[in-house]
Amino acid sequence: MLRRRAQSLLFALAVVACTSGCASTILLVPQFTRRGQETPAEAERIELTNHNRTRLSAFLSAADGDYGTVMVSGGNAMGKGQTWRYTKFLHGQGFRTLTFSFQGYDSNDGDAHLDTLLGDAQAAHAFLTE
């Protein structure tokens, strides 16, 4: 009975935390990203601007063959420098890549927040389609 109550209480606290506006604080941990990553030799550093006019940095790489473009971003607690290790595979297979990190990550301006993730991806997509 006590265990069931504890589980119910933990579940209720999780629901409150995720719906009370602090979900970004709990779920996003940009402090673990490595700031000041050098631009890989295969890429050029570019700047994007999201819908909040926040500056974001990215790596753009062209590839022989250019079979298309893949947008790549890291998971939580990953910056573009860490993601680049995985992106190199796509680059080596002939894909052009745009590797970006979210607002508040790496050296990007702004604070990390769940509400900005989609806008950051849209900024990357807009750069590629303009």
C-alpha positions in Angstrom: 0.0 0.0 0.0 2.8 2.4 0.9 4.7 1.6 -2.2 1.7 2.2 -4.4 1.2 5.6 -2.7 4.8 6.5 -3.3 4.5 5.6 -6.9 1.3 7.7 -7.3 2.9 10.6 -5.6 6.0 10.4 -7.9 3.7 10.2 -10.9 1.7 13.2 -9.7 4.9 15.2 -9.1 6.2 14.4 -12.6 2.9 15.5 -14.2 2.9 18.8 -12.2 6.6 19.4 -13.1 6.0 18.8 -16.8 2.8 20.9 -17.0 3.9 23.8 -14.8 6.4 25.4 -17.1 9.5 23.9 -15.5 9.7 21.1 -18.0 12.4 22.9 -19.9 14.5 23.2 -16.8 14.1 19.5 -16.0 14.4 18.1 -19.6 17.0 20.4 -21.2 20.6 20.4 -20.0 22.6 22.6 -22.3 25.3 23.1 -19.7 26.8 19.8 -20.7 27.5 20.9 -24.3 31.0 21.8 -25.2 31.2 25.5 -26.0 33.5 26.9 -28.6 33.7 23.9 -30.8 36.0 24.4 -33.8 34.6 24.1 -37.2 35.4 20.8 -38.8 37.7 20.9 -41.9 34.9 19.4 -44.0 32.4 22.1 -43.1 31.9 25.9 -42.9 30.4 27.7 -40.0 27.2 29.5 -40.7 24.7 31.5 -38.7 21.0 31.1 -38.6 18.3 33.2 -36.9 15.2 31.6 -35.4 11.7 33.1 -35.2 12.7 34.9 -32.0 15.6 36.5 -33.8 18.0 34.5 -31.7 21.4 33.7 -33.3 22.2 30.0 -33.8 25.4 28.6 -35.3 25.7 25.6 -37.5 28.1 23.6 -39.7 27.3 23.2 -43.4 29.2 20.6 -45.4 29.0 19.9 -49.1 29.8 16.4 -50.3 30.9 14.8 -53.6 27.9 13.4 -55.3 25.5 15.6 -53.1 22.7 13.0 -52.9 20.6 15.5 -50.9 20.7 17.4 -47.7 20.2 16.1 -44.2 19.5 18.4 -41.2 21.1 17.0 -38.1 20.8 18.2 -34.5 22.0 16.5 -31.3 19.8 15.1 -28.6 19.7 16.6 -25.2 23.0 17.6 -23.7 24.7 17.4 -27.2 26.2 20.3 -29.1 26.9 20.4 -32.8 30.5 19.4 -32.2 29.5 16.2 -30.5 26.8 15.6 -33.2 29.4 16.1 -36.0 31.1 12.8 -35.1 27.9 11.1 -36.3 27.2 13.5 -39.1 30.6 12.7 -40.7 29.2 9.3 -41.7 26.4 10.9 -43.8 29.0 13.4 -45.2 31.2 10.4 -46.2 28.2 8.8 -48.0 27.7 11.8 -50.3 25.1 13.7 -48.4 25.3 17.5 -47.8 24.7 18.1 -44.1 23.5 21.0 -42.0 24.5 20.3 -38.3 22.9 22.7 -35.9 22.4 23.0 -32.2 19.4 24.6 -30.4 19.0 27.9 -28.7 20.9 28.0 -25.5 23.3 25.2 -26.6 26.9 25.6 -27.6 27.6 29.3 -28.1 24.1 30.0 -29.3 22.3 33.0 -27.8 19.1 32.6 -25.7 18.0 30.1 -23.1 17.2 26.5 -23.9 13.5 26.0 -23.8 11.1 23.4 -25.2 9.1 26.1 -26.9 12.0 27.1 -29.1 13.1 23.7 -30.5 10.7 23.6 -33.4 11.5 27.2 -34.4 15.2 26.4 -34.4 14.6 23.4 -36.7 12.5 25.7 -38.9 15.3 28.2 -39.1 17.6 25.5 -40.3 15.1 24.3 -42.9 14.5 27.9 -44.1 18.2 28.4 -44.6 18.3 25.3 -46.8 15.3 26.1 -48.9 16.0 29.8 -49.5 
